[in-house]
Amino acid sequence: MNASSGTWTYTLDNTAHQALAEGEHHTETMLVTVTDENGAKVTQQVTIDVEGTNDRPKITSHAQKAQ
């Protein structure tokens, strides 16, 4: 968490999700606690849903003219 802006970043552990099939879901849930300058705390559950995709390579090309 960035204390000056109040923002946080989630970084996916790619090795833990590499085996997900296309359309398969994995849910990660974590508790996030924030403390303000007066010592007041708030805890909230954050849920991240990761969906597997088709990892096969795609080749695209514009139409070519025969020469």
N, C-alpha and C positions, 0 to 999 in steps of 0.2 A: 504494500500500500504506500502511496505517495502521501506523506503527511501534509505537505504544503497545498496540494490540490484536492486531496480527498479521493483520488481515483485509485483503482486497483486493476491489476492485469491477471488474467488467467492464461496459463501456458499449457497447452495440451501435451501430455506425455505420449508422443506418437508411437513409441514402441509398445505401449500398453494397449493401443487401439488399432494397430496395424492389421490384426486378424479379423476385424469386423467385416462381415459380408455386406454387400450393397443392400441398403435399407435396414440393416440390423442396428439396434440402438443400445447404447450403454449410458447409464445415468450416473453422474458423480454428484454427491451431495456433501456440502461442507458448512460449518458454522463460521460466520464472520462476526467478529466483535470489534466495535469502534468505541473509542473513549475520547470525549471532548476535552477541551482545556480546563473544564471544571471538575473533571473526574467522573462525569456521568457516562455510563456504558449502555450500549444497545447491541444486542446480539440478534442476527437474522440468519435464517437458513438460505443458502444459495444452492440452486440446482442447475447443473449443466447437463444438457442432453447432447450426446455425440452420436451422429448418424454415419454409418459406413457408406462409402461411395464406390463407384466402379473405378478401380485403379488401372484398368487396362489402358494402354496408350491409344490415343486417337490421332490419326493423321488426316489433316485437312489441307486442301490445296485449291487454288483458284483454277478455273478451267484453262487448259493449255491448248494452244493451236499447234497442229502438226506442221512441221516445216519440211 
